[in-house]
Amino acid sequence: MPPILHLVVAARPNLPKIAALWHALAEAPPICTPRLLHTGQHHDAAMFGDLIEDLRLPPPAIALGVAGGAPAERMARTMIACEAAWAAERPALVVVAGDVDGALGAGIAARKCGLRAAHLEAGLRCGAPDMPEEVNRRALDAICDPLWAPDEATAARLLAEGHPPARVRAVGNAMADSLLRHRPAARAR
């Protein structure tokens, strides 16, 4: 059986990024089994369910149900729920996208469980070091391996920050890939 990959989706903005990877893996020879893990940070139909359908993704294989609460509380509950999920099914790789609290919680939990974690959209920076999302981005880039940057300039930023070249790859812009894939359906509406 091919190795299992858990593609972590925490919030609505993560869905198009993960969708691009999901569809690329689904169309490739079966080298792995991708499974969606939804932390629950965004969970209602308007913020999550409808977009799953629009992006032609399957329902999450694992739904942690972690919603609400202060950022530290949400991250802690995400870490606990991820640890339990990974005790039941140990993936070969955990892929986290973006910069929300659920992504960071999942990334930390993966590393604490001895799992490899990849950061999709690594290296993005806004220049505001105290902004919560910027803290999350930098923390994920510090603990994840590999770091999948959306373009060569972002990959160069990661290298300039001191990340080892073997960890950094420019893989393309997952948001643009999702847009191109789903533009015909959006135009038909």
C-alpha positions in Angstrom: 0.0 0.0 0.0 1.3 3.5 -0.8 2.3 5.7 2.1 -0.3 7.9 3.6 0.0 11.7 3.5 -2.2 13.9 5.8 -3.0 17.2 4.1 -4.0 19.5 7.0 -6.7 22.0 6.4 -7.5 24.4 9.3 -9.2 27.4 7.7 -10.9 28.4 4.5 -7.8 30.0 2.9 -6.0 26.6 3.2 -8.5 24.8 1.1 -7.5 26.1 -2.4 -3.8 25.5 -1.5 -4.4 21.9 -0.4 -6.8 21.3 -3.3 -4.0 22.0 -5.8 -1.8 19.4 -4.1 -4.7 17.0 -3.7 -5.6 17.1 -7.4 -2.0 16.8 -8.5 -1.6 13.7 -6.3 -4.9 12.2 -7.5 -3.8 12.6 -11.2 -0.3 11.2 -10.7 0.6 7.5 -10.5 -0.4 6.2 -7.1 2.8 7.0 -5.1 0.9 7.9 -2.0 -2.6 8.0 -0.4 -3.6 11.6 0.4 -6.1 12.1 3.2 -7.6 15.4 4.3 -7.4 16.2 8.0 -9.6 19.1 9.0 -8.7 20.8 12.3 -12.0 22.6 12.5 -10.8 26.2 12.8 -13.4 27.1 10.1 -16.2 24.6 10.1 -19.6 25.8 9.0 -21.0 25.4 5.5 -20.4 29.0 4.4 -16.7 29.0 5.6 -15.8 25.4 4.7 -18.3 22.9 3.5 -19.4 24.7 0.3 -15.8 25.3 -0.7 -14.9 21.6 -0.3 -17.6 20.9 -2.8 -16.7 23.7 -5.2 -13.0 22.6 -5.2 -14.1 19.0 -5.9 -12.4 17.6 -2.7 -13.6 14.6 -0.8 -15.0 15.2 2.7 -12.2 15.2 5.3 -11.1 11.7 6.3 -10.3 13.0 9.7 -12.3 15.9 11.4 -10.8 17.0 14.7 -13.6 19.5 15.5 -11.3 22.1 17.1 -13.1 25.4 16.7 -13.3 28.6 18.7 -11.3 29.8 21.7 -8.3 32.0 22.0 -5.3 31.3 19.7 -3.2 29.5 22.3 -6.2 27.4 23.5 -7.1 26.5 19.9 -3.5 25.5 19.1 -3.3 23.4 22.3 -6.5 21.6 21.5 -5.3 21.1 17.9 -2.1 19.5 19.1 -3.9 17.2 21.4 -6.4 16.1 18.8 -3.6 15.6 16.1 -1.6 13.5 18.5 -4.6 11.2 19.1 -5.3 11.0 15.3 -1.7 10.1 14.6 -1.7 7.5 17.2 -4.5 5.8 15.3 -3.1 6.4 11.8 0.6 7.3 11.3 1.2 9.2 8.1 4.5 9.2 6.3 4.2 13.0 5.9 2.0 15.7 7.3 1.5 18.7 5.0 0.4 22.0 6.5 -0.6 25.0 4.4 -0.6 28.6 5.2 -0.2 30.4 8.5 -3.3 30.0 10.7 -3.2 28.7 14.3 -4.5 25.3 13.3 -1.7 24.8 10.8 1.0 25.7 13.4 -0.7 23.4 16.0 -0.7 20.5 13.6 2.9 21.2 12.5 4.1 21.2 16.1 2.1 18.1 16.9 3.6 16.3 13.9 7.1 17.0 15.0 6.4 16.1 18.6 5.0 12.8 17.3 8.2 12.1 15.3 6.5 12.7 12.0 7.9 14.7 9.1 6.0 17.9 8.3 6.1 19.9 5.1 5.1 23.6 4.9 3.2 24.4 1.7 3.5 28.2 1.1 6.8 28.4 3.1 8.7 31.6 3.1 6.0 34.1 2.7 6.6 37.2 4.8 4.7 40.4 5.5 7.4 42.2 7.4 5.4 42.7 10.6 7.2 40.4 13.1 4.5 40.7 15.7 1.5 39.9 13.5 0.1 36.5 14.6 0.2 35.0 11.1 3.8 36.1 10.6 4.7 34.4 13.9 3.0 31.2 12.7 4.8 31.4 9.3 8.2 31.7 10.8 7.6 29.0 13.4 6.3 26.6 10.8 9.4 27.3 8.6 11.6 26.6 11.6 10.2 23.2 12.3 9.1 21.8 8.9 11.1 19.9 6.4 10.6 20.2 3.4 9.8 23.9 2.9 7.7 24.3 -0.3 7.9 27.9 -1.4 5.5 29.3 -4.1 8.3 30.8 -6.2 12.1 31.2 -6.6 12.1 34.6 -4.9 10.4 33.2 -1.8 12.8 30.2 -1.8 15.7 32.6 -2.0 14.3 34.4 1.1 14.3 31.1 3.0 17.9 30.4 2.0 18.9 34.0 3.0 17.2 33.3 6.4 19.6 30.4 6.9 17.4 27.4 6.0 19.5 24.6 4.5 19.2 24.3 0.7 18.2 20.7 1.0 15.0 21.6 2.8 13.9 24.4 0.4 12.0 23.9 -2.9 10.2 26.3 -5.2 7.1 24.2 -6.1 4.8 26.8 -7.7 1.9 28.8 -6.4 -0.8 26.5 -5.2 -3.4 29.3 -5.1 -2.8 30.1 -8.8 -2.9 26.4 -9.6 -6.4 26.1 -8.0 -7.6 29.2 -9.7 -6.6 27.9 -13.1 -8.1 24.5 -12.4 -11.5 25.9 -11.3 -11.8 29.1 -13.4 -14.0 27.4 -16.1 -16.5 26.2 -13.5 -16.5 29.7 -11.8 -17.1 31.4 -15.1 -20.0 29.1 -15.9 -21.9 30.2 -12.7 
